[in-house]
Amino acid sequence: MRILAAILLFLSLAGNSRAADLIGFWDHPQHGGNSFNRLPPDQAYFDALRKYGATWVRLSYDKWKPAQRDVLIGNADHYEGIPPEDLANLKQTLSRAHKAGLKVVIAPLSLPWMRWAQNNDGKFDDRLWQDKAKWQDAARFWRELATALKDEPSIAAYNLINEPAPEKMGGVDEHAPANVMQAWYDQQKGSARDLPAFYEFLIKEIRKVDPATPIMVDAGWYGAADAFGYWPSALADTRVLYSFHMYEPYEATSAPNMKREKPYSYPGTVPFGGEKVEWNAQKVSQYLALPVDWAKARGVPLNRLVAGEFGCMRRLAGCKSYLDDVLTALEANKLHWAFYSFREDSWDGMDYELGSGKVNWKYWDAIEANKPDPLKRQPTAEFEPIRKRLQP
């Protein structure tokens, strides 16, 4: 009996070993990349990211071929459960990342009643933020996904939804002054646009089946670094990571800027928040101090703060300087980060290993044929600010 009891105790401890270590991964700065590919990444993809020194990958699956209308959801208009084919595909991909030695943060771009705009004919889907009853389906999806993934050794966190924007159609401007955002939230608190309450609701459901896996939550207004400012407090769960994205000044760093007759430059004067603002290393540092100040004021340790995405168009003349300035600011506070993006096979705009030139026509032919990306990557001057900081 004693031997049997010892065996059972050992098995119990072994079964809980992954759970006990999950949040510990985030106790020290972790650096990685985003994977938003149209095809599930192969082993060589993950091996290459790990070889650069990355420790984690933020993985989105919404561009993959779905078994039904929407990957893993089946149909965002009527959730009935996770399609087994999609789940099997995801688990196989997670196994490849694990084999490469990478931790994975799952980052869906869609939820039931909130389909990602690029999979929705370019239209922003606001349904989830109009009716709290629709939260039930989003919570059921996450409860079922957590049940399926809780024992996967590669999983480092569940990023509940990428770049939520309940504010977008709710009557408050992006990058509005802090007092305006606060007044808006005071009016919306308890409504379907209450993002912190939405997260609390999902987390409660996830914890019914998975008490251990860390949960990552993006700030509102597409994950803006200034959009935590109206949150009155941290979330109740202590195993939460708070993520923001950095593409500001968006008018300069984004694809539309490259089509202007005279593109905005970095450093330079760029529209932001309804004004013309001088963006440089100092301004980047000031802007990225906002989530840090929010965390400190609410007792959130800085090792629970994540720059989940950042980047700029690789063909922008000042992109290298921009990446360097962003990373300098992030590393000054020893924050976790993941650059956007690593070897994306559907869009070359922020694939820094491609340098600053145009891509070969074979890249676009592969997209049309839904075949693997044929381009070879290599370290470039544009990738250097990231590459040198990925190294252990």
ROLUMLO-908099 format. One record per residue (C-alpha): residue number from 1; x negated, y, z. Coordinates in steps of 0.2 Angstrom, whole numbers, plus 5000, padded with zeros to 4 digits. Layout:
<pts>
<seq = NUM, px = X, py = Y, pz = Z> $
...
</pts>
This chain:
<pts>
<seq = 1, px = 5000, py = 5000, pz = 5000> $
<seq = 2, px = 4986, py = 5012, pz = 5004> $
<seq = 3, px = 4978, py = 5008, pz = 4987> $
<seq = 4, px = 4994, py = 5011, pz = 4978> $
<seq = 5, px = 4997, py = 5028, pz = 4988> $
<seq = 6, px = 4979, py = 5034, pz = 4983> $
<seq = 7, px = 4982, py = 5030, pz = 4965> $
<seq = 8, px = 4999, py = 5039, pz = 4965> $
<seq = 9, px = 4991, py = 5054, pz = 4974> $
<seq = 10, px = 4977, py = 5054, pz = 4961> $
<seq = 11, px = 4989, py = 5053, pz = 4946> $
<seq = 12, px = 4999, py = 5068, pz = 4954> $
<seq = 13, px = 4984, py = 5078, pz = 4956> $
<seq = 14, px = 4978, py = 5074, pz = 4938> $
<seq = 15, px = 4995, py = 5079, pz = 4931> $
<seq = 16, px = 4994, py = 5095, pz = 4940> $
<seq = 17, px = 4976, py = 5099, pz = 4935> $
<seq = 18, px = 4981, py = 5109, pz = 4920> $
<seq = 19, px = 4994, py = 5119, pz = 4929> $
<seq = 20, px = 4982, py = 5124, pz = 4943> $
<seq = 21, px = 4970, py = 5131, pz = 4930> $
<seq = 22, px = 4981, py = 5140, pz = 4918> $
<seq = 23, px = 4981, py = 5158, pz = 4926> $
<seq = 24, px = 4962, py = 5156, pz = 4930> $
<seq = 25, px = 4958, py = 5157, pz = 4912> $
<seq = 26, px = 4963, py = 5175, pz = 4912> $
<seq = 27, px = 4953, py = 5179, pz = 4928> $
<seq = 28, px = 4938, py = 5185, pz = 4917> $
<seq = 29, px = 4938, py = 5194, pz = 4900> $
<seq = 30, px = 4944, py = 5184, pz = 4886> $
<seq = 31, px = 4941, py = 5189, pz = 4867> $
<seq = 32, px = 4949, py = 5181, pz = 4852> $
<seq = 33, px = 4959, py = 5184, pz = 4836> $
<seq = 34, px = 4976, py = 5184, pz = 4829> $
<seq = 35, px = 4982, py = 5171, pz = 4817> $
<seq = 36, px = 4997, py = 5176, pz = 4807> $
<seq = 37, px = 4995, py = 5164, pz = 4792> $
<seq = 38, px = 5007, py = 5158, pz = 4780> $
<seq = 39, px = 5000, py = 5140, pz = 4781> $
<seq = 40, px = 4996, py = 5132, pz = 4797> $
<seq = 41, px = 4978, py = 5134, pz = 4800> $
<seq = 42, px = 4967, py = 5119, pz = 4797> $
<seq = 43, px = 4952, py = 5113, pz = 4808> $
<seq = 44, px = 4939, py = 5123, pz = 4799> $
<seq = 45, px = 4949, py = 5139, pz = 4802> $
<seq = 46, px = 4949, py = 5136, pz = 4821> $
<seq = 47, px = 4931, py = 5130, pz = 4821> $
<seq = 48, px = 4925, py = 5146, pz = 4812> $
<seq = 49, px = 4934, py = 5157, pz = 4825> $
<seq = 50, px = 4926, py = 5148, pz = 4839> $
<seq = 51, px = 4909, py = 5148, pz = 4831> $
<seq = 52, px = 4910, py = 5167, pz = 4832> $
<seq = 53, px = 4912, py = 5166, pz = 4851> $
<seq = 54, px = 4931, py = 5168, pz = 4852> $
<seq = 55, px = 4939, py = 5159, pz = 4867> $
<seq = 56, px = 4957, py = 5161, pz = 4862> $
<seq = 57, px = 4969, py = 5164, pz = 4847> $
<seq = 58, px = 4986, py = 5172, pz = 4847> $
<seq = 59, px = 4996, py = 5161, pz = 4836> $
<seq = 60, px = 5011, py = 5166, pz = 4826> $
<seq = 61, px = 5021, py = 5153, pz = 4816> $
<seq = 62, px = 5035, py = 5163, pz = 4808> $
<seq = 63, px = 5027, py = 5163, pz = 4790> $
<seq = 64, px = 5025, py = 5144, pz = 4790> $
<seq = 65, px = 5038, py = 5134, pz = 4779> $
<seq = 66, px = 5053, py = 5131, pz = 4790> $
<seq = 67, px = 5063, py = 5115, pz = 4791> $
<seq = 68, px = 5078, py = 5126, pz = 4790> $
<seq = 69, px = 5081, py = 5145, pz = 4789> $
<seq = 70, px = 5069, py = 5150, pz = 4803> $
<seq = 71, px = 5053, py = 5142, pz = 4810> $
<seq = 72, px = 5057, py = 5133, pz = 4827> $
<seq = 73, px = 5073, py = 5142, pz = 4829> $
<seq = 74, px = 5083, py = 5133, pz = 4814> $
<seq = 75, px = 5093, py = 5148, pz = 4811> $
<seq = 76, px = 5092, py = 5165, pz = 4821> $
<seq = 77, px = 5110, py = 5168, pz = 4817> $
<seq = 78, px = 5116, py = 5152, pz = 4826> $
<seq = 79, px = 5103, py = 5143, pz = 4837> $
<seq = 80, px = 5107, py = 5125, pz = 4839> $
<seq = 81, px = 5090, py = 5118, pz = 4845> $
<seq = 82, px = 5072, py = 5117, pz = 4839> $
<seq = 83, px = 5070, py = 5107, pz = 4823> $
<seq = 84, px = 5059, py = 5092, pz = 4827> $
<seq = 85, px = 5049, py = 5094, pz = 4810> $
<seq = 86, px = 5044, py = 5112, pz = 4815> $
<seq = 87, px = 5039, py = 5107, pz = 4833> $
<seq = 88, px = 5028, py = 5093, pz = 4826> $
<seq = 89, px = 5019, py = 5105, pz = 4814> $
<seq = 90, px = 5016, py = 5117, pz = 4829> $
<seq = 91, px = 5009, py = 5103, pz = 4840> $
<seq = 92, px = 4998, py = 5097, pz = 4827> $
<seq = 93, px = 4991, py = 5114, pz = 4825> $
<seq = 94, px = 4989, py = 5116, pz = 4843> $
<seq = 95, px = 4979, py = 5100, pz = 4843> $
<seq = 96, px = 4967, py = 5107, pz = 4830> $
<seq = 97, px = 4964, py = 5123, pz = 4841> $
<seq = 98, px = 4961, py = 5112, pz = 4856> $
<seq = 99, px = 4948, py = 5102, pz = 4847> $
<seq = 100, px = 4939, py = 5118, pz = 4842> $
<seq = 101, px = 4938, py = 5123, pz = 4860> $
<seq = 102, px = 4951, py = 5137, pz = 4859> $
<seq = 103, px = 4965, py = 5142, pz = 4870> $
<seq = 104, px = 4981, py = 5147, pz = 4862> $
<seq = 105, px = 4994, py = 5160, pz = 4865> $
<seq = 106, px = 5011, py = 5156, pz = 4856> $
<seq = 107, px = 5018, py = 5173, pz = 4849> $
<seq = 108, px = 5035, py = 5171, pz = 4840> $
<seq = 109, px = 5040, py = 5185, pz = 4829> $
<seq = 110, px = 5058, py = 5180, pz = 4829> $
<seq = 111, px = 5071, py = 5175, pz = 4842> $
<seq = 112, px = 5089, py = 5170, pz = 4841> $
<seq = 113, px = 5098, py = 5185, pz = 4836> $
<seq = 114, px = 5082, py = 5195, pz = 4832> $
<seq = 115, px = 5075, py = 5189, pz = 4815> $
<seq = 116, px = 5058, py = 5197, pz = 4811> $
<seq = 117, px = 5061, py = 5211, pz = 4798> $
<seq = 118, px = 5049, py = 5203, pz = 4785> $
<seq = 119, px = 5060, py = 5187, pz = 4785> $
<seq = 120, px = 5076, py = 5198, pz = 4785> $
<seq = 121, px = 5074, py = 5207, pz = 4769> $
<seq = 122, px = 5065, py = 5221, pz = 4777> $
<seq = 123, px = 5079, py = 5225, pz = 4789> $
<seq = 124, px = 5076, py = 5228, pz = 4807> $
<seq = 125, px = 5087, py = 5216, pz = 4817> $
<seq = 126, px = 5094, py = 5225, pz = 4832> $
<seq = 127, px = 5107, py = 5212, pz = 4837> $
<seq = 128, px = 5098, py = 5205, pz = 4853> $
<seq = 129, px = 5097, py = 5223, pz = 4860> $
<seq = 130, px = 5116, py = 5227, pz = 4857> $
<seq = 131, px = 5124, py = 5213, pz = 4867> $
<seq = 132, px = 5117, py = 5205, pz = 4883> $
<seq = 133, px = 5127, py = 5189, pz = 4879> $
<seq = 134, px = 5115, py = 5185, pz = 4865> $
<seq = 135, px = 5101, py = 5184, pz = 4878> $
<seq = 136, px = 5107, py = 5167, pz = 4882> $
<seq = 137, px = 5102, py = 5159, pz = 4866> $
<seq = 138, px = 5085, py = 5168, pz = 4867> $
<seq = 139, px = 5083, py = 5161, pz = 4884> $
<seq = 140, px = 5089, py = 5143, pz = 4879> $
<seq = 141, px = 5076, py = 5143, pz = 4865> $
<seq = 142, px = 5062, py = 5148, pz = 4877> $
<seq = 143, px = 5067, py = 5135, pz = 4890> $
<seq = 144, px = 5067, py = 5122, pz = 4877> $
<seq = 145, px = 5051, py = 5127, pz = 4869> $
<seq = 146, px = 5042, py = 5128, pz = 4886> $
<seq = 147, px = 5049, py = 5110, pz = 4890> $
<seq = 148, px = 5041, py = 5104, pz = 4874> $
<seq = 149, px = 5024, py = 5113, pz = 4876> $
<seq = 150, px = 5021, py = 5114, pz = 4895> $
<seq = 151, px = 5009, py = 5099, pz = 4895> $
<seq = 152, px = 4999, py = 5105, pz = 4879> $
<seq = 153, px = 4981, py = 5107, pz = 4885> $
<seq = 154, px = 4978, py = 5121, pz = 4873> $
<seq = 155, px = 4992, py = 5133, pz = 4879> $
<seq = 156, px = 4985, py = 5148, pz = 4888> $
<seq = 157, px = 5001, py = 5158, pz = 4888> $
<seq = 158, px = 5019, py = 5161, pz = 4881> $
<seq = 159, px = 5020, py = 5178, pz = 4872> $
<seq = 160, px = 5039, py = 5179, pz = 4874> $
<seq = 161, px = 5041, py = 5190, pz = 4858> $
<seq = 162, px = 5030, py = 5200, pz = 4847> $
<seq = 163, px = 5032, py = 5219, pz = 4846> $
<seq = 164, px = 5050, py = 5221, pz = 4853> $
<seq = 165, px = 5058, py = 5237, pz = 4850> $
<seq = 166, px = 5075, py = 5239, pz = 4859> $
<seq = 167, px = 5071, py = 5258, pz = 4859> $
<seq = 168, px = 5071, py = 5259, pz = 4840> $
<seq = 169, px = 5090, py = 5261, pz = 4838> $
<seq = 170, px = 5093, py = 5266, pz = 4856> $
<seq = 171, px = 5091, py = 5285, pz = 4854> $
<seq = 172, px = 5073, py = 5288, pz = 4859> $
<seq = 173, px = 5059, py = 5293, pz = 4848> $
<seq = 174, px = 5043, py = 5283, pz = 4847> $
<seq = 175, px = 5029, py = 5291, pz = 4857> $
<seq = 176, px = 5041, py = 5302, pz = 4866> $
<seq = 177, px = 5034, py = 5311, pz = 4881> $
<seq = 178, px = 5034, py = 5301, pz = 4897> $
<seq = 179, px = 5048, py = 5311, pz = 4905> $
<seq = 180, px = 5059, py = 5308, pz = 4890> $
<seq = 181, px = 5056, py = 5290, pz = 4890> $
<seq = 182, px = 5059, py = 5289, pz = 4908> $
<seq = 183, px = 5076, py = 5298, pz = 4907> $
<seq = 184, px = 5081, py = 5287, pz = 4892> $
<seq = 185, px = 5077, py = 5271, pz = 4903> $
<seq = 186, px = 5087, py = 5278, pz = 4917> $
<seq = 187, px = 5102, py = 5278, pz = 4906> $
<seq = 188, px = 5099, py = 5261, pz = 4898> $
<seq = 189, px = 5094, py = 5251, pz = 4914> $
<seq = 190, px = 5105, py = 5236, pz = 4915> $
<seq = 191, px = 5110, py = 5237, pz = 4897> $
<seq = 192, px = 5105, py = 5225, pz = 4883> $
<seq = 193, px = 5091, py = 5237, pz = 4879> $
<seq = 194, px = 5083, py = 5235, pz = 4896> $
<seq = 195, px = 5067, py = 5226, pz = 4891> $
<seq = 196, px = 5060, py = 5223, pz = 4908> $
<seq = 197, px = 5077, py = 5215, pz = 4913> $
<seq = 198, px = 5077, py = 5205, pz = 4897> $
<seq = 199, px = 5059, py = 5198, pz = 4901> $
<seq = 200, px = 5065, py = 5194, pz = 4919> $
<seq = 201, px = 5080, py = 5184, pz = 4912> $
<seq = 202, px = 5069, py = 5174, pz = 4900> $
<seq = 203, px = 5055, py = 5171, pz = 4913> $
<seq = 204, px = 5068, py = 5164, pz = 4926> $
<seq = 205, px = 5074, py = 5151, pz = 4913> $
<seq = 206, px = 5056, py = 5146, pz = 4908> $
<seq = 207, px = 5052, py = 5144, pz = 4926> $
<seq = 208, px = 5066, py = 5131, pz = 4928> $
<seq = 209, px = 5056, py = 5119, pz = 4917> $
<seq = 210, px = 5038, py = 5126, pz = 4918> $
<seq = 211, px = 5032, py = 5135, pz = 4934> $
<seq = 212, px = 5014, py = 5137, pz = 4929> $
<seq = 213, px = 5011, py = 5143, pz = 4912> $
<seq = 214, px = 5006, py = 5161, pz = 4911> $
<seq = 215, px = 5018, py = 5172, pz = 4902> $
<seq = 216, px = 5013, py = 5187, pz = 4891> $
<seq = 217, px = 5025, py = 5201, pz = 4888> $
<seq = 218, px = 5023, py = 5215, pz = 4875> $
<seq = 219, px = 5027, py = 5233, pz = 4879> $
<seq = 220, px = 5042, py = 5241, pz = 4870> $
<seq = 221, px = 5042, py = 5251, pz = 4854> $
<seq = 222, px = 5032, py = 5238, pz = 4844> $
<seq = 223, px = 5020, py = 5235, pz = 4859> $
<seq = 224, px = 5014, py = 5253, pz = 4859> $
<seq = 225, px = 5001, py = 5257, pz = 4873> $
<seq = 226, px = 5011, py = 5271, pz = 4879> $
<seq = 227, px = 5027, py = 5261, pz = 4880> $
<seq = 228, px = 5024, py = 5253, pz = 4897> $
<seq = 229, px = 5025, py = 5271, pz = 4905> $
<seq = 230, px = 5044, py = 5270, pz = 4908> $
<seq = 231, px = 5044, py = 5253, pz = 4917> $
<seq = 232, px = 5047, py = 5257, pz = 4935> $
<seq = 233, px = 5037, py = 5242, pz = 4941> $
<seq = 234, px = 5028, py = 5226, pz = 4937> $
<seq = 235, px = 5039, py = 5210, pz = 4934> $
<seq = 236, px = 5043, py = 5199, pz = 4948> $
<seq = 237, px = 5033, py = 5184, pz = 4942> $
<seq = 238, px = 5015, py = 5185, pz = 4947> $
<seq = 239, px = 5009, py = 5174, pz = 4932> $
<seq = 240, px = 5012, py = 5188, pz = 4919> $
<seq = 241, px = 5000, py = 5196, pz = 4907> $
<seq = 242, px = 5005, py = 5213, pz = 4900> $
<seq = 243, px = 5001, py = 5216, pz = 4882> $
<seq = 244, px = 5000, py = 5231, pz = 4871> $
<seq = 245, px = 4995, py = 5234, pz = 4853> $
<seq = 246, px = 4983, py = 5247, pz = 4846> $
<seq = 247, px = 4985, py = 5254, pz = 4828> $
<seq = 248, px = 4986, py = 5273, pz = 4833> $
<seq = 249, px = 4985, py = 5284, pz = 4824> $
<seq = 250, px = 4996, py = 5273, pz = 4813> $
<seq = 251, px = 4997, py = 5286, pz = 4800> $
<seq = 252, px = 4978, py = 5283, pz = 4797> $
<seq = 253, px = 4975, py = 5265, pz = 4801> $
<seq = 254, px = 4990, py = 5257, pz = 4791> $
<seq = 255, px = 4993, py = 5251, pz = 4773> $
<seq = 256, px = 5004, py = 5266, pz = 4768> $
<seq = 257, px = 4989, py = 5278, pz = 4771> $
<seq = 258, px = 4979, py = 5270, pz = 4758> $
<seq = 259, px = 4992, py = 5274, pz = 4745> $
<seq = 260, px = 4992, py = 5293, pz = 4748> $
<seq = 261, px = 4984, py = 5305, pz = 4736> $
<seq = 262, px = 4973, py = 5311, pz = 4750> $
<seq = 263, px = 4973, py = 5298, pz = 4764> $
<seq = 264, px = 4971, py = 5303, pz = 4782> $
<seq = 265, px = 4954, py = 5299, pz = 4789> $
<seq = 266, px = 4947, py = 5293, pz = 4805> $
<seq = 267, px = 4940, py = 5303, pz = 4814> $
<seq = 268, px = 4952, py = 5317, pz = 4809> $
<seq = 269, px = 4968, py = 5326, pz = 4812> $
<seq = 270, px = 4983, py = 5314, pz = 4810> $
<seq = 271, px = 5001, py = 5316, pz = 4814> $
<seq = 272, px = 5006, py = 5308, pz = 4830> $
<seq = 273, px = 5022, py = 5310, pz = 4841> $
<seq = 274, px = 5028, py = 5324, pz = 4830> $
<seq = 275, px = 5012, py = 5334, pz = 4831> $
<seq = 276, px = 4995, py = 5335, pz = 4822> $
<seq = 277, px = 4982, py = 5327, pz = 4834> $
<seq = 278, px = 4964, py = 5326, pz = 4832> $
<seq = 279, px = 4959, py = 5308, pz = 4834> $
<seq = 280, px = 4942, py = 5303, pz = 4838> $
<seq = 281, px = 4933, py = 5292, pz = 4851> $
<seq = 282, px = 4938, py = 5303, pz = 4865> $
<seq = 283, px = 4957, py = 5303, pz = 4860> $
<seq = 284, px = 4956, py = 5284, pz = 4858> $
<seq = 285, px = 4950, py = 5282, pz = 4875> $
<seq = 286, px = 4963, py = 5294, pz = 4882> $
<seq = 287, px = 4977, py = 5285, pz = 4874> $
<seq = 288, px = 4971, py = 5267, pz = 4879> $
<seq = 289, px = 4969, py = 5274, pz = 4897> $
<seq = 290, px = 4989, py = 5275, pz = 4898> $
<seq = 291, px = 4992, py = 5256, pz = 4901> $
<seq = 292, px = 4977, py = 5255, pz = 4912> $
<seq = 293, px = 4984, py = 5269, pz = 4923> $
<seq = 294, px = 5001, py = 5261, pz = 4923> $
<seq = 295, px = 4994, py = 5245, pz = 4929> $
<seq = 296, px = 4984, py = 5253, pz = 4943> $
<seq = 297, px = 4999, py = 5263, pz = 4949> $
<seq = 298, px = 5010, py = 5247, pz = 4950> $
<seq = 299, px = 4997, py = 5235, pz = 4958> $
<seq = 300, px = 4994, py = 5225, pz = 4942> $
<seq = 301, px = 4976, py = 5219, pz = 4941> $
<seq = 302, px = 4967, py = 5224, pz = 4926> $
<seq = 303, px = 4963, py = 5206, pz = 4922> $
<seq = 304, px = 4981, py = 5204, pz = 4918> $
<seq = 305, px = 4981, py = 5218, pz = 4905> $
<seq = 306, px = 4979, py = 5212, pz = 4887> $
<seq = 307, px = 4976, py = 5221, pz = 4870> $
<seq = 308, px = 4985, py = 5208, pz = 4860> $
<seq = 309, px = 4982, py = 5216, pz = 4843> $
<seq = 310, px = 4972, py = 5230, pz = 4836> $
<seq = 311, px = 4965, py = 5235, pz = 4819> $
<seq = 312, px = 4964, py = 5246, pz = 4804> $
<seq = 313, px = 4964, py = 5244, pz = 4785> $
<seq = 314, px = 4947, py = 5237, pz = 4781> $
<seq = 315, px = 4945, py = 5248, pz = 4766> $
<seq = 316, px = 4948, py = 5264, pz = 4776> $
<seq = 317, px = 4931, py = 5273, pz = 4776> $
<seq = 318, px = 4932, py = 5276, pz = 4795> $
<seq = 319, px = 4938, py = 5258, pz = 4800> $
<seq = 320, px = 4921, py = 5252, pz = 4807> $
<seq = 321, px = 4920, py = 5268, pz = 4818> $
<seq = 322, px = 4938, py = 5265, pz = 4823> $
<seq = 323, px = 4936, py = 5247, pz = 4828> $
<seq = 324, px = 4920, py = 5252, pz = 4838> $
<seq = 325, px = 4929, py = 5266, pz = 4847> $
<seq = 326, px = 4944, py = 5255, pz = 4852> $
<seq = 327, px = 4933, py = 5241, pz = 4858> $
<seq = 328, px = 4922, py = 5252, pz = 4868> $
<seq = 329, px = 4937, py = 5259, pz = 4877> $
<seq = 330, px = 4944, py = 5241, pz = 4880> $
<seq = 331, px = 4928, py = 5234, pz = 4886> $
<seq = 332, px = 4925, py = 5249, pz = 4898> $
<seq = 333, px = 4940, py = 5242, pz = 4908> $
<seq = 334, px = 4935, py = 5224, pz = 4905> $
<seq = 335, px = 4952, py = 5220, pz = 4896> $
<seq = 336, px = 4956, py = 5204, pz = 4887> $
<seq = 337, px = 4958, py = 5207, pz = 4868> $
<seq = 338, px = 4962, py = 5199, pz = 4851> $
<seq = 339, px = 4958, py = 5208, pz = 4835> $
<seq = 340, px = 4970, py = 5208, pz = 4820> $
<seq = 341, px = 4968, py = 5197, pz = 4811> $
<seq = 342, px = 4957, py = 5182, pz = 4807> $
<seq = 343, px = 4956, py = 5175, pz = 4789> $
<seq = 344, px = 4974, py = 5180, pz = 4785> $
<seq = 345, px = 4980, py = 5170, pz = 4770> $
<seq = 346, px = 4995, py = 5181, pz = 4765> $
<seq = 347, px = 4988, py = 5199, pz = 4767> $
<seq = 348, px = 4970, py = 5205, pz = 4766> $
<seq = 349, px = 4972, py = 5222, pz = 4773> $
<seq = 350, px = 4964, py = 5218, pz = 4790> $
<seq = 351, px = 4953, py = 5204, pz = 4786> $
<seq = 352, px = 4936, py = 5212, pz = 4790> $
<seq = 353, px = 4926, py = 5197, pz = 4784> $
<seq = 354, px = 4931, py = 5202, pz = 4766> $
<seq = 355, px = 4921, py = 5219, pz = 4768> $
<seq = 356, px = 4928, py = 5235, pz = 4760> $
<seq = 357, px = 4931, py = 5229, pz = 4742> $
<seq = 358, px = 4946, py = 5222, pz = 4733> $
<seq = 359, px = 4949, py = 5203, pz = 4734> $
<seq = 360, px = 4947, py = 5191, pz = 4719> $
<seq = 361, px = 4963, py = 5188, pz = 4709> $
<seq = 362, px = 4962, py = 5170, pz = 4715> $
<seq = 363, px = 4968, py = 5175, pz = 4732> $
<seq = 364, px = 4985, py = 5182, pz = 4725> $
<seq = 365, px = 4987, py = 5167, pz = 4714> $
<seq = 366, px = 4985, py = 5155, pz = 4729> $
<seq = 367, px = 4999, py = 5165, pz = 4738> $
<seq = 368, px = 5010, py = 5163, pz = 4723> $
<seq = 369, px = 5007, py = 5145, pz = 4722> $
<seq = 370, px = 5008, py = 5143, pz = 4741> $
<seq = 371, px = 4991, py = 5135, pz = 4741> $
<seq = 372, px = 4977, py = 5137, pz = 4753> $
<seq = 373, px = 4967, py = 5153, pz = 4753> $
<seq = 374, px = 4952, py = 5150, pz = 4742> $
<seq = 375, px = 4941, py = 5165, pz = 4747> $
<seq = 376, px = 4924, py = 5163, pz = 4756> $
<seq = 377, px = 4922, py = 5173, pz = 4771> $
<seq = 378, px = 4906, py = 5180, pz = 4779> $
<seq = 379, px = 4900, py = 5193, pz = 4792> $
<seq = 380, px = 4901, py = 5211, pz = 4785> $
<seq = 381, px = 4898, py = 5228, pz = 4791> $
<seq = 382, px = 4916, py = 5230, pz = 4794> $
<seq = 383, px = 4917, py = 5215, pz = 4805> $
<seq = 384, px = 4902, py = 5219, pz = 4815> $
<seq = 385, px = 4910, py = 5229, pz = 4829> $
<seq = 386, px = 4920, py = 5214, pz = 4833> $
<seq = 387, px = 4908, py = 5200, pz = 4829> $
<seq = 388, px = 4895, py = 5207, pz = 4841> $
<seq = 389, px = 4907, py = 5208, pz = 4855> $
<seq = 390, px = 4914, py = 5190, pz = 4852> $
<seq = 391, px = 4897, py = 5183, pz = 4856> $
<seq = 392, px = 4896, py = 5176, pz = 4874> $
</pts>
